[in-house]
């Protein structure tokens, strides 16, 4: 019986269910202990003798892949993001990496809009104040007529654009791989990054994490944003230099932020971002739509089976 390593936390949360499902497929599942993801060091110790891998955001480096050979035949990544996998090494070594592109378009774009609406109308702040016995009447700017600048105009970025238009917002976008928006978005101009940062009332990160865009939102980028603008990150934590963001918030150079992701996850208890009323925090859970999660479960297993027939 072929052995399958199950290291993604979404299936690990339902271990009993997926133990049964994977065995019915004819494979033997192995479930390691995982906090958020497995490190390179941890993986090198455990990746021997698996034909299949249902991976999470594990640090799948060249060294890990080489260690997993010759048995490993496929990595079926749970979700869409594959930035934690050395794809060049996987290709060179002949290990297919399969994911579920576009699966979270609706789920994540809904959360992005919810952050914008929540921040601009102070929903969370008012809620916390009322629970403490206050009765605040805080004015908010709202979304109508405001400009959202979307960085990364793939499936999720386009989902944000669709919803923003419905909220009567103006949409601009930046994508290093696009000179023109797709035909279904004729009214979305593509801007340079600097132009977008200077024009947007909401800067929304929807791009993949790559070596050349780590800390793309740094002190220089934040200085180009409006003082009353908000930063939304539903992509990857390392896109934002958190130290620079904290400093900008302290100076009042930014109105606030909605962060579903962090440089280190979960954030430590002394992370200063936890102290700002103008910041809404998530748990890297913008994809938590029940329908989207179930689809990815099923598609990840299909991807596994497509190779381990």
C-alpha atoms as one frame of an Amber mdcrd trajectory, in Angstrom:
protein
   0.000   0.000   0.000   1.384   3.411  -0.988   2.097   5.719   1.940   0.901
   9.327   1.974   2.231  12.059   4.267  -0.563  14.395   5.415   0.992  17.602
   6.766  -1.582  20.288   5.933  -3.365  21.566   9.002  -6.788  21.624   7.329
  -6.893  17.841   6.934  -5.095  17.300  10.220  -7.970  19.104  11.947 -10.229
  16.308  10.660  -7.787  13.471  10.997 -10.345  10.736  11.644 -12.371  11.718
   8.592  -9.413  11.860   6.219  -7.807   8.750   7.625 -10.909   6.897   6.454
 -11.149   8.736   3.114  -7.507   8.190   2.185  -7.604   4.512   3.158 -10.687
   4.061   0.990  -8.612   5.459  -1.877  -6.147   2.620  -1.298  -3.371   4.546
   0.444  -1.949   4.513   3.963  -2.049   8.021   5.488   0.542   9.177   8.029
  -0.365  12.195  10.163   2.577  13.939  11.883   2.243  16.516  14.645   2.119
  19.966  12.998   1.708  23.402  14.581   1.398  25.665  11.537   3.818  24.047
   9.107   6.847  21.768   9.102  10.339  23.239   8.839  13.058  22.026   6.516
  14.864  20.418   9.449  11.735  18.568  10.579  10.942  17.399   7.068  14.386
  16.023   6.340  13.893  13.703   9.303  10.488  12.412   8.183  10.070  12.440
   4.387  11.526   9.031   3.630   9.335   6.265   2.208   6.308   8.292   1.063
   4.909   8.013  -2.447   2.453  10.872  -1.968   2.322  14.080   0.035  -0.726
  16.165   0.970   1.284  19.244   1.903   0.539  22.466   3.703   2.753  25.552
   3.931   5.741  23.369   4.753   9.293  24.466   3.918   9.777  22.112   0.987
  13.306  22.925  -0.122  15.616  21.187  -2.570  17.207  19.322   0.322  13.815
  18.028   1.430  12.883  16.949  -2.086  16.167  15.155  -2.619  15.724  13.394
   0.712  12.218  12.252  -0.332  13.458  10.540  -3.485  13.241   8.046  -5.026
   9.879   7.163  -3.452   8.056  10.506  -3.668   5.907  10.708  -6.786   3.669
  13.739  -6.186   3.062  16.710  -3.912  -0.604  17.675  -3.740  -0.555  21.082
  -2.042  -3.655  21.974  -0.020  -4.830  25.380  -1.229  -3.484  27.778  -3.829
  -0.183  29.163  -2.551   2.948  27.233  -3.506   5.580  29.812  -2.519   6.926
  27.566   0.258   7.942  24.920  -2.292  11.136  25.039  -4.367   9.344  24.609
  -7.678  12.513  24.723  -9.763  14.002  21.874  -7.756  10.756  19.904  -7.949
  10.709  20.277 -11.729  14.352  19.270 -12.078  13.793  16.233  -9.876  10.643
  15.199 -11.709   8.235  15.644  -8.796   4.875  17.121  -9.913   3.428  19.828
  -7.640  -0.355  20.205  -7.940  -2.557  22.772  -6.198  -6.044  24.315  -6.506
  -5.614  27.636  -8.344  -8.489  30.097  -8.054 -10.266  28.081  -5.389 -10.415
  30.933  -2.888 -11.336  33.750  -5.266 -14.710  34.401  -3.649 -13.797  33.482
  -0.081 -10.713  35.688   0.217 -12.080  38.614  -1.784 -15.119  38.743   0.499
 -12.845  39.044   3.520 -10.798  41.769   1.827 -13.947  43.823   1.296 -15.069
  43.130   4.867 -11.778  44.550   6.172 -12.231  47.690   4.096 -15.797  48.219
   5.248 -14.993  47.390   8.861 -12.013  49.734   9.020 -13.631  52.627   7.185
 -16.767  52.499   9.350 -14.977  51.515  12.602 -17.232  48.504  13.151 -14.838
  46.545  15.385 -13.794  49.612  17.362 -17.410  50.570  18.073 -18.209  46.982
  19.063 -15.354  46.899  21.585 -16.341  50.291  22.972 -19.986  49.329  23.481
 -18.930  46.145  25.280 -16.978  48.355  27.693 -20.031  50.504  28.430 -19.350
  53.367  26.028 -21.723  54.633  23.345 -19.469  56.178  20.671 -20.687  58.044
  17.595 -17.600  57.746  15.397 -17.787  59.122  11.855 -16.467  56.926   9.050
 -15.538  57.473   5.447 -17.127  54.354   3.960 -16.379  52.864   0.553 -18.592
  54.694  -1.960 -16.489  56.835  -4.265 -13.195  55.657  -2.752 -10.349  54.117
  -4.731  -9.062  50.617  -4.053  -5.647  49.789  -5.435  -5.264  46.045  -5.947
  -1.726  44.661  -6.075  -1.842  41.315  -7.850  -4.698  41.040 -10.347  -5.132
  37.285 -10.479  -8.200  35.382  -9.351  -8.461  36.949  -5.888  -7.572  40.448
  -7.081 -10.261  40.208  -9.743 -12.722  38.960  -7.129 -11.977  42.038  -5.017
 -12.482  44.253  -8.083 -15.896  42.728  -8.836 -17.090  43.372  -5.301 -15.546
  46.836  -5.077 -17.391  47.932  -8.213 -20.594  46.732  -6.581 -19.754  48.968
  -3.614 -19.445  51.931  -6.042 -15.680  52.149  -5.617 -13.100  53.065  -8.238
 -10.656  50.226  -8.941  -7.044  50.509 -10.056  -4.548  47.661 -10.172  -0.879
  46.760 -10.406   0.424  43.411 -11.573   3.996  42.898 -12.721   2.781  40.225
 -15.151   0.031  42.326 -16.776   0.231  45.450 -18.910  -3.546  45.492 -19.402
  -6.430  44.223 -17.313  -8.433  41.249 -18.673 -11.227  42.156 -21.090 -13.917
  41.660 -18.455 -12.400  44.563 -16.492 -12.291  47.342 -19.112 -12.579  50.090
 -16.506  -9.642  48.929 -14.353  -6.490  50.808 -15.358  -3.153  49.121 -14.678
  -0.827  51.432 -12.788   2.779  51.422 -11.714   3.252  50.484  -8.074   4.153
  54.056  -7.126   1.100  55.446  -8.917  -1.190  52.974  -7.179   0.241  53.694
  -3.736  -0.240  57.420  -4.213  -3.809  57.251  -5.529  -5.466  54.504  -3.487
  -7.607  54.984  -0.393  -7.258  51.241   0.195  -4.173  49.298  -0.880  -5.107
  45.620  -1.091  -2.404  42.954  -1.403  -3.574  39.952  -3.442  -0.295  38.870
  -5.043   1.859  35.792  -4.686   4.935  35.895  -2.483   8.158  35.710  -4.498
  11.795  36.395  -3.611  11.689  39.802  -5.309   8.613  41.126  -3.494   9.438
  40.310   0.120   8.792  43.568   2.066   7.401  45.254  -1.029   5.373  47.312
   1.444   8.263  48.892   3.316   8.917  52.346   4.763   9.420  53.802   1.287
   6.178  52.332  -0.036   4.215  53.393   3.038   5.518  56.949   2.664   3.914
  57.093  -0.787   0.470  56.215   0.589  -2.086  58.776   1.706  -2.170  59.501
   5.427  -5.844  58.504   5.506  -5.362  55.315   3.497  -5.728  51.750   4.736
  -3.531  48.731   3.992  -5.233  45.355   3.474  -3.203  42.142   3.290  -5.007
  38.917   2.402  -1.994  37.461   0.580   1.212  36.610   2.477   2.697  38.157
   5.604   6.266  38.741   4.360   4.975  41.098   1.671   4.800  43.690   4.467
   7.675  44.955   6.584   5.823  44.874   9.900   8.344  47.110  11.654   7.848
  49.784   9.005   4.065  49.398   9.252   4.123  49.756  13.035   6.243  52.903
  12.779   3.912  54.400  10.157   0.864  53.704  12.331   2.549  55.259  15.351
   3.329  58.417  13.376  -0.195  58.633  11.994   1.074  58.241   8.441  -1.557
  55.597   7.787  -5.191  55.338   8.878  -5.088  51.633   9.653  -4.654  48.112
   8.373  -6.516  44.828   7.947  -4.111  41.907   8.206  -5.122  38.299   7.684
  -1.465  37.242   7.507   1.782  38.029   9.333   5.518  37.711   8.895   5.556
  35.163  11.725   2.402  33.162  12.288   0.788  33.228  14.694   2.088  36.628
  15.836   3.837  36.731  19.185   2.065  38.260  22.161   4.464  41.217  22.109
   3.816  42.072  18.451   2.933  45.770  18.563   0.313  45.380  15.837  -1.927
  43.868  18.528  -2.063  47.235  20.296  -3.653  49.403  17.591  -7.399  50.035
  17.550  -6.974  50.959  13.881  -5.772  47.465  12.958  -7.979  44.421  12.369
  -6.240  41.090  12.737  -7.048  37.749  11.156  -5.636  34.249  11.578  -4.612
  33.445   7.986  -8.166  32.271   7.604  -9.635  34.425   4.833 -10.244  31.217
   2.901 -12.634  29.900   5.552 -15.669  29.571   3.303 -17.183  26.138   3.964
 -17.837  25.571   0.267 -14.339  26.617  -0.804 -12.692  24.495   1.879 -14.647
  21.416   0.873 -13.780  21.961  -2.785 -10.074  22.167  -1.960 -10.263  19.026
   0.166 -11.762  17.152  -2.769  -9.490  18.662  -5.406  -6.349  18.004  -3.368
  -7.289  14.335  -3.123  -8.063  14.254  -6.855  -4.625  15.743  -7.540  -3.009
  13.049  -5.410  -4.916  10.265  -7.117  -4.191  11.638 -10.591  -0.562  10.646
 -10.120  -0.811   7.746  -7.643  -3.234   5.731  -9.760
